[in-house]
């Protein structure tokens, strides 16, 4: 065998499928980059999960609040895009319907009016769909009162109960979003509304505590400062008692989430399909045997 035939019989070291070829090398680098970025994202998520509980209470309250807002924005993103799409569709077809009479007069063709009627009907359908989407409220009720800033909570006794309340509301919202449409989700949504009102009260209480603590630092008379200290302690005790209600609430919500089997209908259907396939396979075996 000649050297040329030997060379033809071997795989080219720079073939597109060869791992040492430029294409294969670039593709391998691309995969390595994706793996590295996904690994870095996982590491960042693990680090955040480990660091957030260890943050000071005055920082953790703000982190929990912002995390809940981001989760709600992500949960409602699909509904917002659907509303925008139907709004644009209705506007587009309405504009087309408005221009068709002009085209009918300009081109002296009444066929444009037929097209305008069809465009108007399509705009009406898009408007009807938009009305249905606007009546859909996929979001959860959120607290409306502003909370003190992390800097204001930095040396405040209200930071700890406020953080617990914000974290409990975020956990309850996550439990509610984990359920599909049904009575259990409706019940948890109602409970989340009450929890949001409770967090509203905690935010107002935290603002009062911060104001009293600021006033106490500005007063030089020991007796008056002691009176403000007692008022502050009473406000913090009220906040702590309110937060304690969340413990029982989250436990009951966890029981409700655990008892709801959202995959039961799909599991039953999968079993029925499995039995049907087994019967079909048995019939084929009988035909092959005969």
N, C-alpha and C positions, 0 to 999 in steps of 0.2 A: 504494500500500500504506500502510495507516495505521500510526501509531506502535505501536499495540497488536500488529498483526500482525508488525511488524518485531521487536518484543520477543519475541513467541512463537516466531518463527523462529530466534532466536539461542539458543545454549546458555546456561543459567543459570550465572552465575559462582559460585554457591554450591551447585551440584549435587554429589551424593555422589561422583561420579567425577571431578569437577574437581580439579586439583591445588591450587587456591586455596580449596577448601571446607574447613570445619573438620575434617571426617572425613579428607579427603585430607592435610591439613596434619598432623594427629595421627599418621596412619599413616606419613607421611614422617619425622616426628620419631622415631617408634619405630624405623624402619629405620636412621635415622642413629645412634640410640643403640646399636643392636645392632652396627652397623659400627664405631662408635667403641670399644665394649667389646672386640670381637674384635680390632680393630687394637691396642688397648692390651695385650691378652693376648699377641698375637704379639710385640709389642715387648718385653714383660716376659720372654717365653721366650728371645728372641734375646739380650737383655741378660744373662740368667742363663747362657746357653750361653757368652757371651763372658767373663763375670766369673769363673765357677767355676774354669776352668783357671788363672786368675791369682791365685787365693786362696792364702794361705800354706798350707804343708803341714799345719800343726796344725789349721787350720780345714777344709781340703779333705777330710781323712780323715773327719771327722764328717759333712760334707755328702754324701760318697759313701755312707756307711753308711746314713744316713737316707733317701737317694734309693732305695737298694735295698729297704729295708723298705717304703716307700710303693708301689713298683712291685709287690712281692709281694702286698701287701694288695689292690691293685687287680686283680691277676690272679686272685686267689682269691675275689673278691667274689661272682661268679655262683654258684660252688659253695656258698658259705656261705648265700646266700639260698635256694638250692634245698633245702639241708638243713633250714633253718628252716621253709620252707613245708611240707615233708613231715612234719616233726615236729608242726606245728600241725594238719595234716590228720589225722594218726593220732590225736592227742589228741582232736580234735573228734568224730570218728566213734566212738572208744572211749567217750566220754561219752554220745553218743546211744544206743549199744548198751546202756550200763549203765542208762539211764533208761527204756528201752522196757518192761522187765518191770513197773516201777512203773505205767506208763501202762496196761498190759494189765490189771493188777488193778484199777486205779481206774476204768477205763471198761468193764470186763468184756468186753473185745474181744481175742481172740487174734491179730487182725491186727497188733497192735503187735509181737508176737514175730517175725513175718515181717520187719517193718521193722527190728527189732533185729538179726536175722540178716544182712540186707543191709548194715546199718551196720557190723557186725562184719567182714564180708567186705571192705568198703571200707577199714576200718582196717587189716586184714591186708595189703592191697595197698599202702597207704601205708607200712606198716612195712617191707615188703619193698623198696620203692623207697628208703626211708631207709637200709636196710642196704647196698644197692648204692652209694649216694652216699657213705656213710661209708668204704667201702673204696677209693673213688677218692681218690687223693692227687695233686692238680694242682699243689701247691706244690713249690718247689725247696728243697733242704737249705740252711740258713743257719748261719752261725757261732753257737755257743752261748756262748762266753766273752765277758764284758764287756770293752770296750776302754777304755783310759784316756780321761779327759775331755779336751776340747780345751784347757782351761786347764792340765792336767798336761802336755800335749804341746807347750805353747807354746814352750819353750826346749829341747826334746828332739831328739836326733839320730834318734830312732825315728819321728819324724813322717813323714818322706819315704817310707821303705819301707812303712810302714803305709798311707799314702794310696795308693801304687801298688797294694798288694794289694787294698784295698777297691774301687778303681776297676776293677781287672781282674776281680774277682768280679762286679761289677755288669754289666760288658760281657759276660761269659760267660753270665750269667743272661738278658740281653737276647737273645743269640744263641739260647739254648735255647728261649725263649718264641716266637721267630720261626718255629720249625719246627712242623709238624703232627705228629700221632701217627705213629710209625714207628720203625724201627731207629736212624735218625740222632738223633732226639730222645732215645731211651732211652740211647744212648751219651753224648750231651752231658749228660744228667741224672746219669749215673754220674761223668762228669768233673767236673761242678759239685759233687758230693758231696766229691770229693777236694780241689777248690779251696776249699770251705768249711772243711775240716779244716786246710788250709794257712793260711787267714786266721785260724783259731783259734790256730794256733801263732804267727802274727805278732802277734796281740793279746797273747798271753802274753809274747812276747819284748819287746813295747813296754812292758808293765807292769814287766818286770824292768829294762829300760833306764832307765825313769823312776825306779825305786827306787834304782838305783845312782847315777844323777845326783843325786838328792836327798841320798843319803848322802855323796857326794863334796863337796857344798856344805857339809855339816855337819862334815866332818873338817878339822881345822886342820893336821895333820901332813902335810908335803909328800910323804913317801914313801908313806904309806898312801893319800893322794889319787891318786898316780900309779898304784898298784896297781888302784884302782877305775876309773881312767880306762882302763887296758888291758882290764879286764873289760868295760867298757861298749863299747869299740871292737870287741871280739870278738863281743859280742851283736849289735851293729849290722851287722857284717860277715855274720853268719849270717842275719840278716833280709834283707839285700840279696841274698845268694845265693839265698835261697828265693824272693824276688820275681822274680828273673831267670828262674825256671822258667815264670812266667806268660807271658812274651813268646812262647816257643815254643808254649805251650798255646793262647794266643789266635790265633796264626797258623794252627795246625792246625784249631782250631774254625772259623775263618773259611773255610778251604778246604772243610770239611765242609758248612757252610751254603751256600756258593756252588755246590757241585756237586749239592745236593739240589734237584730241580725239583718244587716242591709244586703248581704249576699245570699240569703236563703232562696229567693225566687230563682236567681241564676243557678244556684246549686241544684235545685230541683229539676230545672230544665236540662242542665248538663247530665244529670243521671238518666233522665228520660231519653236523651239523645244517645247516651251510651248503650242503654238497653236496646234501642232501635238498631244501632249499628251491629250489636251482637246478634240480633235476630236476622239481620240482612246477611251477615257473614255465615251464619248457620244455614240459611237457605241456599247460599251459593255453594257451600260444601255439599249439601244434599244433591243439588243439580249436577255438580262435578262427579259425585259418586255414582249417580244413576247413568 
